[in-house]
């Protein structure tokens, strides 16, 4: 059985992690914090591949395979060839590491770093610590990559913060964008939908039946005003 190199723990994500690690995953956060303290050395890609290969007890022939010959692996490790991105991905899969680690030597992926930044900012808001710093971090995460899971969660957190401040227009703008993503569902984030409905109600905005998720009937032109509280079972939320 191949032994996984210790420096790669917590870097490559499994199926459950692709949905976004839980903020209660303390082991994940501690591992990422430790690895973020490590800086990439002067190691070349070839030297890194050789080190990872030896750590797993593989020969160059065992690492080679379809698309990567034994001779090519030898030349890469001798720094006589620079592997293409496709080759790096193949080698990363066989060495059980993140492709970015082979390419840059950074043991923590950008996605993991963004997740930790988000977790820290969300925790600061919940604990009422440095709200200004947390807000600035969430805004930066949202602007960097607005449509990935971290960016969407940052948008939702900013929307909830605006709701606490009774900034209804900003709440609507942020949470409407967050709920448009498949990452924020009524079942998982009822608090987001409740805050959005309350903001619409406070702002005197109407609700449309066509905005009800899962409705099989034709949209009705009838509009009704939302209540300040929203029931997650209705699967409806306000829209313009």
C-alpha positions in Angstrom: 0.0 0.0 0.0 1.4 3.4 -1.0 2.1 5.8 1.8 0.9 9.3 1.2 3.6 12.0 1.7 2.9 13.9 5.0 3.4 17.3 3.3 0.4 16.7 1.1 -2.2 16.0 3.8 -5.2 18.3 3.6 -4.3 19.6 0.2 -5.9 17.3 -2.3 -9.7 17.3 -1.8 -12.0 14.3 -1.8 -15.6 14.2 -3.0 -17.0 15.6 0.3 -14.6 18.5 0.4 -15.5 19.7 -3.1 -18.8 20.9 -1.6 -16.8 23.1 0.7 -15.3 22.1 4.0 -17.4 22.7 7.1 -16.3 25.5 9.4 -16.2 22.9 12.2 -13.5 20.9 10.4 -10.9 22.1 12.8 -8.3 19.5 11.7 -8.6 20.9 8.1 -8.0 24.5 9.2 -5.1 23.6 11.5 -3.4 21.6 8.7 -3.8 24.4 6.2 -2.5 27.0 8.7 0.6 24.9 9.3 1.2 24.3 5.6 0.7 28.0 4.9 3.7 28.7 7.1 5.9 26.7 4.8 7.3 28.5 1.8 8.4 26.9 -1.5 12.1 26.4 -1.6 14.5 26.5 -4.6 13.5 23.0 -5.6 13.0 22.4 -9.4 10.0 20.6 -10.8 12.2 17.7 -11.6 13.7 17.5 -8.1 10.2 17.8 -6.6 8.9 14.9 -8.8 11.9 12.8 -7.8 11.4 13.5 -4.1 7.6 12.7 -4.3 8.3 9.5 -6.2 10.9 8.3 -3.7 8.6 9.1 -0.8 6.1 6.7 -2.3 8.6 4.0 -3.0 8.2 4.1 -6.7 10.8 3.6 -9.4 10.9 5.7 -12.5 9.4 2.8 -14.5 6.5 2.5 -12.0 5.8 6.2 -12.3 5.8 6.0 -16.1 2.8 4.8 -18.1 0.6 5.8 -21.0 1.5 9.3 -22.1 4.7 9.4 -20.0 7.6 7.1 -20.9 10.3 5.9 -18.5 12.9 7.9 -20.4 10.8 11.1 -20.3 10.4 10.7 -16.5 14.2 10.3 -16.2 14.8 13.5 -18.3 12.3 15.5 -16.2 14.0 14.5 -13.0 17.3 15.4 -14.4 16.0 18.8 -15.4 16.6 18.2 -19.0 12.9 18.5 -19.9 10.1 20.8 -18.6 6.8 18.9 -18.4 3.7 20.3 -20.0 0.6 21.0 -17.9 -0.9 17.8 -19.2 2.1 15.8 -18.0 2.1 17.5 -14.6 -1.6 16.5 -14.2 -0.8 12.9 -15.1 2.1 12.8 -12.7 0.1 14.5 -9.9 -2.6 11.9 -10.2 -0.1 9.0 -10.0 1.8 10.7 -7.1 -1.5 11.6 -5.3 -0.8 15.3 -5.0 -2.3 18.5 -6.3 -1.0 19.5 -9.7 -0.3 23.0 -8.4 2.1 21.6 -5.8 4.2 19.9 -8.5 4.2 23.1 -10.6 4.9 25.7 -7.8 6.0 23.8 -4.7 3.3 25.5 -2.7 1.8 22.7 -0.5 -1.5 24.6 -0.1 -3.8 25.1 -3.1 -5.4 28.5 -3.8 -8.8 27.0 -3.2 -7.8 25.9 0.3 -6.3 29.3 1.1 -9.5 31.0 0.0 -11.6 28.6 2.2 -9.5 29.4 5.2 -9.8 33.2 4.6 -13.6 32.8 4.4 -13.8 30.6 7.5 -11.8 33.2 9.5 -14.0 36.1 8.3 -17.2 34.3 9.0 -16.0 33.4 12.5 -15.0 37.0 13.2 -18.5 38.1 12.3 -20.2 35.5 14.4 -18.0 36.4 17.4 -18.4 40.1 16.8 -14.6 40.7 16.7 -13.0 42.8 14.0 -16.1 43.4 11.8 -14.4 45.9 9.5 -11.5 43.5 8.8 -13.9 40.6 8.2 -16.1 42.7 5.9 -13.0 43.8 3.8 -11.8 40.1 3.5 -15.3 38.9 2.4 -15.5 41.7 -0.2 -12.0 40.8 -1.5 -13.0 37.1 -1.8 -16.2 38.0 -3.6 -14.4 40.2 -6.1 -11.5 37.8 -6.7 -13.8 34.9 -7.8 -17.5 35.8 -7.6 -18.9 32.6 -9.0 -17.0 29.9 -7.1 -18.4 28.4 -3.9 -16.1 30.6 -1.7 -17.1 33.8 -3.6 -20.8 33.0 -3.3 -20.6 32.2 0.4 -18.7 35.5 0.9 -21.5 37.3 -0.9 -24.1 35.6 1.3 -22.2 36.6 4.5 -22.0 40.2 3.3 -25.7 40.2 2.6 -26.5 38.9 6.1 -24.2 41.6 7.5 -26.1 44.2 5.5 -29.4 42.7 6.9 -28.1 43.2 10.4 -27.4 46.8 9.6 -30.9 47.2 8.1 -29.4 48.2 4.8 -32.2 46.7 2.8 -31.1 47.6 -0.7 -27.6 46.2 -0.2 -29.1 43.1 1.4 -31.4 42.5 -1.6 -28.5 43.1 -4.1 -26.1 40.7 -2.4 -28.5 38.0 -1.4 -30.4 38.0 -4.7 -27.0 37.2 -6.3 -26.1 34.6 -3.8 -29.5 32.7 -4.1 -29.1 32.7 -7.9 -26.3 30.2 -7.3 -26.8 26.5 -6.8 -24.5 26.7 -3.8 -27.0 28.5 -1.7 -30.2 26.4 -1.3 -33.3 27.0 0.8 -32.8 23.7 2.6 -29.1 24.4 3.5 -29.3 28.2 4.0 -32.8 29.1 5.2 -31.3 32.1 7.0 -30.2 33.7 3.7 -33.7 33.4 2.2 -35.3 34.7 5.3 -33.1 37.7 5.4 -33.8 38.4 1.7 -37.6 38.1 2.1 -37.4 40.4 5.1 -35.4 43.0 3.2 -38.0 42.9 0.3 -40.8 43.4 2.8 -39.1 46.2 4.6 -38.4 47.9 1.3 -41.9 47.5 0.0 -40.9 45.3 -2.9 -43.4 42.7 -4.3 -43.1 39.0 -4.6 -43.9 37.1 -7.7 -45.3 33.5 -7.9 -42.9 32.9 -10.8 -40.1 33.2 -8.3 -41.2 30.0 -6.5 -38.7 27.3 -7.1 -40.1 24.0 -8.1 -43.5 25.3 -9.3 -44.9 23.4 -12.2 -47.7 25.8 -13.0 -47.5 28.8 -15.3 -46.4 32.0 -13.6 -49.2 34.1 -12.4 -49.2 37.9 -12.9 -50.7 38.2 -9.4 -48.3 39.9 -7.0 -48.5 39.8 -3.3 -46.4 41.5 -0.6 -44.1 39.3 1.3 -44.2 38.8 5.1 -41.2 39.8 7.2 -40.6 36.1 7.9 -40.0 33.5 5.3 -40.8 29.8 5.5 -38.1 27.5 4.0 -40.8 25.0 3.1 -42.5 27.4 0.7 -39.4 27.5 -1.5 -40.4 31.0 -2.6 -38.5 34.2 -2.4 -39.0 37.7 -3.6 -37.9 39.0 -6.9 -38.3 42.1 -9.0 
